């Protein structure tokens, strides 16, 4: 049973969990749904002659819900494939401009990036196709026909928009995966897809301006939607570029250049002695049963030593969590990304057999990256 409050989760409504991944409806989604109802309800009369005001509003509200369900199905496609590939998913969130499956770790292979990105549009295309087949076999009139038509349109729109070749859209991620596979460099793929994102944003603005110039009936709606979407695309592309720069690793820098030697001490050692032994080294405190009690936190150890120098060093230990353990065989880019994303100031580096081989301090890595021009 979930221990999260039933009404909120990370600033939104917790709908359900899929394989432990929370699915959250952000507060901004309701604004988007309201906008859909306001702008779509007047169009129902042209699609369903004779519909009264109440029917038009209900069908517009149904369209808003179907659009939300379509986005949810799309993002679940990403989520399912990511989990199958062993990529952790933090949460799935629906918000004003769509949805996002928040994958916690960058895919290590271009193939994984491509297949996760393609999964969402594939789901949307399949649903649009199923609704299209339904339209072929049912009478082209009545509220049910209009609902199926709405579902087909919603999924088609979600698929087409997300296949545009620019980050942060799925098409941009597929473009990055292709360039990454071709060049062997993820950074080159990111730069190409960021340029694609800027191009998509520019085309959206041009289309909005074209509507103004032509005095299109939907020109103001088009202008608002296009400008908001263009901002979303530019902000997302810029964020992807910044994330890629954070995970860069300069040529010639090795993990051994920034890792401190590791020293294992009994957890019951006096904190003053452990602090003296820690000079320039990382200290792993080990209990009598051989289980690591944690890493010596030098700040906490100094405070404890000032009060009680003979207290057990374990009292100033920082627990060793899975996310603060690095493999010495990991690539520099992966290590830089892990350190940036993990709220810890020191990390245990272990070999392939799980033996501690060093301790990495966040500030040591930052200093090395700055010195090499990568930070």
RANOR-V609866 format. One record per backbone hydrogen bond with DSSP energy under -1.0 kcal/mol. NH is the residue of the N-H (numbers start at 1). CO is the residue of the C=O. If there is no record, write none. Layout:
# RANOR-V609866
NH:CO, NH:CO
This chain:
# RANOR-V609866
9:12, 13:25, 15:23, 18:21, 21:18, 23:16, 24:92, 25:13, 26:94, 29:26, 30:27, 32:28, 33:29, 34:30, 35:31, 36:32, 37:33, 38:34, 39:35, 40:36, 41:37, 43:40, 44:41, 47:43, 48:44, 51:48, 56:52, 57:53, 58:54, 59:55, 60:56, 61:57, 62:58, 63:59, 64:60, 65:61, 66:62, 67:63, 68:64, 69:65, 70:66, 71:67, 72:68, 73:69, 74:70, 75:71, 76:72, 77:73, 78:74, 79:75, 80:76, 81:77, 82:78, 83:79, 84:80, 85:81, 86:83, 87:82, 90:102, 92:22, 93:100, 94:24, 95:98, 98:95, 100:93, 102:91, 103:101, 104:88, 113:109, 114:110, 115:111, 116:112, 117:113, 118:114, 119:115, 122:118, 123:119, 124:120, 125:121, 126:122, 127:123, 128:124, 129:125, 130:126, 131:127, 132:128, 133:129, 134:130, 135:131, 136:132, 141:139, 146:142, 147:143, 148:144, 149:145, 150:146, 151:147, 152:148, 153:149, 154:150, 155:151, 156:152, 157:153, 158:154, 159:155, 160:156, 161:157, 162:158, 163:159, 164:161, 166:164, 167:193, 169:166, 171:162, 173:169, 174:170, 175:171, 176:172, 177:173, 178:174, 179:175, 180:176, 181:177, 182:178, 183:179, 184:180, 189:185, 190:186, 191:187, 192:188, 193:189, 194:190, 195:191, 196:192, 197:193, 198:194, 199:195, 200:196, 201:197, 202:198, 203:199, 204:200, 205:201, 206:202, 207:203, 208:204, 209:205, 210:206, 211:207, 212:208, 213:209, 214:210, 215:212, 216:211, 219:216, 222:218, 223:219, 224:220, 225:221, 226:222, 227:223, 228:224, 229:225, 230:226, 231:227, 232:228, 233:229, 234:230, 235:231, 236:232, 237:233, 238:234, 239:235, 240:236, 241:237, 242:238, 243:239, 244:240, 245:241, 246:242, 247:243, 248:245, 253:250, 257:254, 258:255, 259:255, 260:359, 263:282, 265:284, 267:286, 269:266, 271:311, 272:309, 274:270, 275:271, 276:272, 277:273, 281:278, 282:261, 284:263, 285:294, 286:265, 287:291, 290:287, 293:285, 294:285, 295:318, 296:283, 297:316, 301:297, 302:298, 303:299, 304:300, 305:301, 306:302, 308:304, 311:308, 313:269, 314:267, 315:312, 316:313, 317:314, 318:295, 324:321, 325:322, 326:348, 328:350, 330:327, 335:331, 336:332, 337:333, 338:334, 339:335, 340:336, 341:337, 342:338, 344:342, 347:360, 348:324, 349:358, 350:326, 351:355, 354:351, 357:349, 358:349, 359:260, 360:347, 362:345, 365:361, 366:362, 367:363, 368:364, 369:365, 370:366, 371:367, 372:368, 374:369, 375:369
